[in-house]
């Protein structure tokens, strides 16, 4: 496993250097980022997040905790295309820590984390300002707190902060946060109401802020959505289609998109046939949230798979555990390294930069080998 871990880490470092270079030398250009993520961030940076005249489009009412981070970068004068790069680095770290929390050894966790970071659907987002990588980071951080055996006061507070960041980043964050709490309900419910207040209060304050703002401005906390309780924007039709509808109407397209965005990791989907644990349950619950509750259209189904990071990571962890138990860990490690290597095709060839990156990546891998063995 040592050689596989070195290769995975080396490729990840190459990608990290490459996308950091792009983050510093390029400016925002992705469609959704320009259409509303950056304008919302600009509103926050200028302190106009409560000025109704600034909401020139209904989607500007979306929860804006993710855009608040962009606003901080704006005020600091940092390159905005580093926003998701920072999230991507944290996503890699969260995947590694969750793999270790599940019982996998360090070298296996390194390969798994690099594999999750190099999914095509993740790599596409590294140099833009969409918020899905950050949502996955908060989800993973909350999961780390929920799966910790001995939780102190600070752990409960941070759990609430992470859950609040999820709810405050996207409306779907509420659903994914609810899924976490449902699957791991015994881990917090048995702790008693006093300890639960330590996470409930920060979760409600941080996540609920944007919903209260919308309620005060337009009388609908989830505007522009229309629900049984609140009227939204009549012209807002994002939620008409769902992923399951795309699958029924265009099954070939749906399957090909999953293959292009997750490569060999689609083989994790039959996992419930051989393994049943909370990782599997959590993965399929999040996949169900994606299929039945989140928006999608046939024309942008590729982009919509960014909602499934939080489904495939627990499935990857569960699948790796199962392969390890069956004495087949080397096979899944080979598959992981091949998938990681395949993502190099998305990197433009910049020979001078890659010479430097190869040197630094090789040095970092060798140093890590001396330190950790």
N, C-alpha and C positions, 0 to 999 in steps of 0.2 A: 504493500500500500504506500510505502514511502515514495517510490518513484512516481506513482500516480498523483500523490499529493503535491510533489514538487512541480509536475507539469501543470496541474490545475492552478496552483498558486502563481506560477510564472506567467501563464496566459492571462490570468486575472489582473496581474500587475501591469502587463502590457496594455490591456484594455483600459485600466484605470489611468495610466499615463496618457494614452491616446485621447480619451474623452476629456481628461483634464485640460489637455492642450487645446482641444476644440472649444471647451468651455471658456477659456481665457481669450481665444482669438476670434470667436464668432459672436454674432448677435442673435437674439431671438427671431425665429422664422416659422415656427410650427403654427398651424392654423388655429387650433383651440386656444393656444397660449396668447396669440395676438388678438383673438376675438373677444375673450373675456377674462382669462386668468390674469394677464398683465394689466388690463384696465381696472379690474377689481383691486389688484395690488396697488395700483396708483392711487385709487380712492383711499385705501387704508393709509398709505404713506402720507397723504395730504390731510388725513384726519376727516375725510368726508364720507366715512362709512355709515353715517346716519343722515346724510343729506339726500333726501328723496329725489331732488332734481338731478343728481348724478347717476341715478339708476336708469340709464337710457335704454336698457334692454332687460327683459324679465329675468334672464339668467344671471344678472348682476346681484340678485337676491340670494344666490347660493351661499351656504356657509363658507366663510373665508379664512379659516385658520391656516390653511395651506398658503393662500395668497398673502397672509400676514407675514409669513416667513420670507416670501419674495419681497414684500414691502421693506422689511428690515434690510435685506440685501441692497435694495434701491437706495435707502437712506445712507448706507455705509459705502455706496459706490462700488460694490462688488460685481463682477461679471455675472449677469443673470443666468447664463447658460451653465453655470456651476450649481444651480439650485438642485436639480435632480441628480447631478453627479454626487453631491453630498448625501442625498437621500439613498442613492445606490450603494455608496460605501457603507452606510448604516444598515441597509437591507442585507448586505453581505454579512455584516457582523451579527445581526439578529438571527439570520439563518444558521450561522455557525453556532451561536449560543443555544438555539433551540435544538439543534442536532446533538450538542453535548448534553443538554438537559434530558434528551430522550435516552441517553445511555451510550451513544456512539463514541468511539475513541477519537482523539484529536485529528488524526490523519484522515479518517473517514469524514469527519465534520468539515474539514477544509475542502475536500473534494465536493461534498454536498453543497456547501455554501457557494463555492465558485460556480457550480452547475446552476443553482437557483438565480445567481446574479447574471448568468449569461444566457438565460432564456431569451429567444428572439423578441418576445413581446415586452420584456424588460429593457433590453438593450435599445430598442427603438425610442425610449423615453428619456435617455440619459441626459441629453442636451436640450431639453425643453422645460416648460414650466407647468405641465400638467401635474396633478397632485396625487396620482394613484400610487406611485412608489412610496411617498410619505405616508399615505393611508396604511399601506402594508407595513411600514416601519412601526407605526403606532400600534397596529394590531399585534405584531410580533412582540413588541415590548410589553404590551398588556398580557399576552400569553405567557411570557417569561415570569411575570409576577404571579399569575394565577397558578402556575405549575411549581412555584417555589414551595418547598416543604415547610420551612419555618419562616413565616412572614412577620417582620417587625412593623412598627407604626409607619415608618417611612415607606415600606413596600406597599401598604394599603393606600397611602396618599399618592404615590406614583402610579399605582394601578388606576386610580380615579383620573389622574392627569392624562394618562395615555388613552383611556376610554373617552375622556372629554375631547382630546385632540382628534380622535376618530370621528366622533359625532360632529365636531366643529369643522372638519375638513370636507366632508361630503354627506349628503343625505343617506347614501348607502352605508356610511360609517355607523349609523345607528343600528342598521340591520346586522352588520358584521360584529358589532360590539354585543348586541343581543345574542347572537349565536355563540360567542365566546362564553358569556355568562350562563347560557343554558347548558352547554356541554360540560362546563366546569362548575356547575351550580353547587355541588357538594363541597367544593374547595373554598367557597366563600360563605355559603348559607349557614354552615355549621359553626362559623366563627362568632355568630351573635350580632345583634343589631348595632351595638355600639361600634365595633370594629368596622362594620359595613358602612357606617356613616362616614368613616375616614375616606372611603373611595367614592361614595355616592355624592357627597357634597362637591368635591372638586370636579367630578364628572359632569354634574348638572350645571355648575357655574361656568366651566370652560366650554363645554359642548353646547349648553343651552343658551348661551349669550346670543348667538346669531339667530336662533329661533324666536327669542323674545324680541329682538330688534325687528324681525319681519312682522311679527304679530302687532307690534306697536305702529309700524309704518303702513302695513296694508291689511292687517287683520287676519293674516294667514301665515303661520310659522314656517310652513314648508312651501311658500310661494316660489315658483309659479305653478307648482303641482296643484291639481284639483283633487280633493278627497271627499269623503262622505261628510266631513265637518266643515270644510273650508273651500271656498271658490278660488280657483287660481286664474291664470291667464288663459282666456278662451282660445287664443291663438297658439298656445304652447302645445305641441303635438309630439314631443320627444318620447313620451311613454306609450305611444300607440303600439309599437312593436316591442316584443320581448325576444330574447335569444331562442326560446323554445319554438316560437313562431317561425323564426328564420330556419331552424332545423327542419321543421315540418314542410316548409315551402321549398327550401333549397338544401336538402340534406347533403348533396355532394359538395356544395360550397362550404357548408358548416364544417364538415369533416376535414376538408382540405385546409381550411383556415387553422383548425386545431393542430394539424400536422405541421404546418408552416411555423406556427408560433411556439410549439412545445416539442417538436421533433420526436425523439423516441419516448419522451415522458408521457405521451398518450397511453403507453402501455401500463401506466399506473391506474387507469380507470377501472379495470376488472379486479382491483385489489380486494374489494369486499368478499370476493369468492374464496380468498385464502387467509385474509387477516381481518380481524374485527377488534378495534380498540378505539380509544377516544381520538387519536390522530386521524383515523379513517373517518370516524363520524364527523369530526370537525371539517375535514376536507370536503366531504360530500354535502354537508349542510351549507357550506359557503358556495359550493358549486350550484346547489339548488337555489340559493339566493340570487346568484347570477342568472340562472336560466329562467326563473319565474318572476323576479321582481325588478330587475334592472333593465334599462332601455337598450335597444339595439335596432339596427336597420340592416338589411342585406348589403347596402353599399358601404357600411362602415363596420362590419362584423369583425374585421381584423383588428381594428382599434379597440373594439369592445372587450377583447380578451385581456386587456389590462386590468379588468375587474377580477380576474381569476388568480392573481398571485397568491392570495390568501387561501385559495382552495388547493392549489398544486403543492405548496410548500409542506403542509401537514401530510399530504399523500406521499410526497417524496420521502419524508422522514419515516413514515410507516412502511413504505416499500423497501427502503434501505434496511430498516430493522429486520424485516421478514427475510430478505436475501441474506443478511448476516446470520440469522438464526439457522438458515438452511445450508450454511457453508458456501454460499454463492456470492459473497461480497465482492470478490474480484471481478465478477462479471458486470455487476452494476457500476463498479468503479471504472471499468473500461468504457462502458456506455456513456458514463458521465464525462469522461475526458474527451471522447469523440464528439459529443454534443458541444462541449466547451470550445473545442478546436474549430468546429464548424462555424462558430460565430465570428471567427477571424475574417470571414468573407465579407462581413459588414464594415470592416475597417478599410479606409482608403490607404493605399501604399505610399507612405512618406518615408523613404529610406533613411534620410539623415536623422529624423526623429526616432525611428525604430532602432537605429544603432545605439543611441543613448538609452532608450528604454530597455533594450536587450541587456545592456551592461548593468543597469540599475536593477532590473528584475532578477538577473542571475545572481548578483551580489546579495540581494534581499533573500532569495531562496536559500543560498548557501549559509547566510548568517542565521536564518531561522532553523536550518538543520543543526547547526552547532548548538543553538540555544535549547531546542526542544527535542533533538534526537530523532 
